[in-house]
Amino acid sequence: MGGTITAIRIQKKNPRRANLYLDGKFALGLAVEVVQDWGLRRGQVLDDAELEALRRAEGEHRALRDALRLLNERPRSTAEVRDRLMRRGYEEGQVQAVLSRLTELGLLDDRAFARAWVENRRAFRPRGRPALEAELRKKGLAPETIAEALANSTPEEEAVQALLLARRRAPALRGLDRPAFFRRLQAFLARRGFSAAVVRQVAQQVWEEARETDKATAVLPQRPGDETQTAAETPGITEETP
C-alpha cells in the first residue's frame, strides 16, 4: 500500500543502499541511485501505482548491476546475459529493459561479439568452420550474425588454421609410425571441427615435413677436424684380435 515517506535512512552495512519508510513503517530497500533518480524526499506521498513502479525500478537497477558484473567478467552475447538474469529471478520486463539499455550504451553487441569470438579462436585455439558455427549457436546468436562473422572463413583459411595447429601438435607425435601418426593427428584435428578433406591434406603435409626434419637431423655434416677415430687411435681402447 502507498503512504507518506516518513524517513529515508542509509543502511549501516551498505552505504549504497537506503531503507524507505512509509507512515513510520519500513516499506522497501532501494539503491541510493534509485532514490536520487526518483527525487524521493520525506513528506512525499506515494500512491499504490507509484510504489509498484518504484519496486520495478529497483528491480531493474539490480538487474543492470548484475548484468554489468557479468560483462565485466568477460564479453557475452545478448542471449547469455538474458538467460543469466532470468535464472536469477528477474521479471521479463526488467530483463528486457536492461538489455535495451546495455545495447544503447554499446555494451551488448552480438555482431561485435561474434567477430571477436572468431578472431580469438583463430589466434589462440583454431577451429574448423562447423565447430565455430556450433559454438556461436550455443551462445544464442542469430544465423545471420553467425554467417557474417564467418564470411571470411574460406576452405583455404581453414586449411591454414589446421596446418598451424597440426604443426604445434607434431612434436608430440614424433617417433610414431605412419599409421599411428595419421590416426592420432587426424583425430586431433577432427575434434576441433576441421573437415575431413582438410584433415587428410594437413596430416599428409605435416607427416612429410616431419620425415624431412628427421632426415636432416640424422645426417649432420662433420666439422673440420672431427674425423672419426678408429678404436686403435682412441686412447684407452684396444682392438680385439680375431
N, C-alpha and C positions, 0 to 999 in steps of 0.2 A: 504493500500500500504506500501511496505517496505521503508527503508530510512536509514539515518545515525543517530546514537544516539548522540544527542547534549547535553542531560542532564538527570541525574537520581537524583531526589530530594525526600528525605524522607518527608512524609506527616506530617504536623504540628499536626493534630488531632489524628493521629495514627502512631506512630513511627515504627510500624511493617510492614508498607506498604510504597511503593515508587511510584512516578509518572515517567513514561518513556516518554521522548520527542524525536521525530524523526524530523530532519530538522527544529528544533525550535518550533514544534507544539506538543501538548500533544497527545500521542498515546494510552496509556492504563495504568491502575494501576496494580501493581504487589506486591505480598508478598515479603518481603526482602529476605526470604529463596529462592524464585524462582530466584531473581536477582543474589544471590550468587551461586546457583546451576548452572545457565547458564553462570556464569562468565561475565555478561554484563558490558560494560565499555563505556565511552564516546569515540566517534570516530568509534565505531564498526558499520559495515554495516549489516543490516538485510534485506534479500530479502522477498518476499511475503510469501514463504513457511515457512521460519524461524519465521516470525511474527505470522503466523497462529499456528505453533507448540508451540510458546510461549504462545499464548492465551489458547491453550488446557492445557498446563502445569499449568497455573494459575487456570484454572477451576478445574483440578484435585487436586490442593493444597487446594482450598476452600472446595471441596467435602470431602477431607480427614479430614480437620479441623472440618467440620460439623459432620462427622461420629464419630470422636473421642469424640466430645461433647455428642453425643447420647449414646455412650458406657460408658461414664463417669457417666451418669445419672443412668444407670442400665444395666446388661447384656442383649444382644439382639441376635436374630438369624440373619443369613445372609439375609434372606428374609425381615425381618423387616428393616434392615439398607438399603437394596436396595430400598424398597418401599418409605422410607422417603426421600432418596436422589432424586429419580425420581420425587417425588411430588414437590421437591424444584427446579425442572427445569434443573437438570444436564443432560448432554448427556449420552446415554447408554455406550459409550466407556469410559467416565470419571468415571462413577459409577463402571464399571467392573474393571477398573484399581485400584480403591480404595479398592474394595472388595478383589482383589487378594493380594494386599499389606498387608491388615489387616489380611488375612488368613495366609500369610507367617510369620507375626510377632506373630501369635498365639493369636491375639486379637479377631478374629472371629473363633469359633469352634462349629459347630452345635451339635456335639456329646456331648461335654462337657456341652453345654448349656442345652441340653435335660436332661442329668443326674442331673444337678444342679436343674433344674425345678422340677423334680420328687422328689428329696430328700427334697427340700424346702417344697413342698406340704405335704409330709409325716410328716415332723417335725412340721409344723405350721398350715396347712389347709388341712387335709386329704381329699382325693377324691377317688372315685372308678375308676377302670381302664378305663371304657368308657369315663368318664369325663376328665381324664388325656389325653387320646388319642385325644379327641376333642380340648383340649387346645393346645396341641403340633401341631396338624394340622393347627390350626389358626395361629400359629407362622411361618407357612410356611416350616416346617421340612419334610424331605423325609420319606416315610413309613418305610424304613429300619432303619433310625435313631430313629424313634419313637419305633419301635419294640425292638431295642437294649436297649433303656432307660428303657423300661417296662419289660425287660426279667425276672426280679425277682418279678414282681407283680403277685404273685400266688393268688388263691382264699383264701388260708389261711392267707396270708399277708393282703389281702383286708378286711377280717373279723376282723383282729386285729386292723386295722386302723379305721374301722367303730365302733368297740366297744369302743375304746378310745374316739372317737368323741361323741358317744352316752352317755357315762358316764359323759362327760363335760356338756352335754345338760340336763341330767336327773333332776338335782336340780330345773331347771326352770319349770319342768312339775309335780313337787311334788303336791299331793293333787287331781290330776285328777283321774277319774275312769278309769278302764282298757280300754274301747273302745276309750276314748279321748286320753289317754296316748299313745296307739298304733298308733292312727291316726296321732297325732302330731309328734311323734318321727319318724315314718316311712316316713312321708312326708319330714321331715328334712333331713334324710339320702338319700332319693331318689333324692332330689335336688342336692346332692353332688355326684351323679353319681354311687352310690353303687347298685349292682344287687339286684333284688327282693328277691332272696334266702337269701342273706346276710342280707338284711334289716329285713326280718322276724325273722331270727335267732337271730340277735342282739337285736331287740326290745323285744323279749321274755326273753332273758337273763337279760337285764337291768331292765325289769319290775319285775322279780323275785328278783333281787338284791335290788331294791327299797323297795319291800314288806318286805324283811328280815330286812332292815335298819329301817323301820317304826316299826316293831315288837320289835326290840331291844331297840328302843327309848322309846316305850310305856311301857315296863316292865323293869324298872330300879330297882335294888336291894337297899333296905334301908340300911343306915349306922347304926351301933350300936348306941342306944340312940335316934333314930329318930322315935320311935313307934308313931303311930297315936293317938292323943289325942281325947277323946270324947268331945262333946260340953260342958258337965258339968265340965270337967277338964281344959277347956280353959278359962283363965282369961277374964272376961268381957262378956262372952257368957252364957246364961242360956237356959236350955231345956224347951220347951213348955210342958205344962201339957195337956195330952189328954182330 
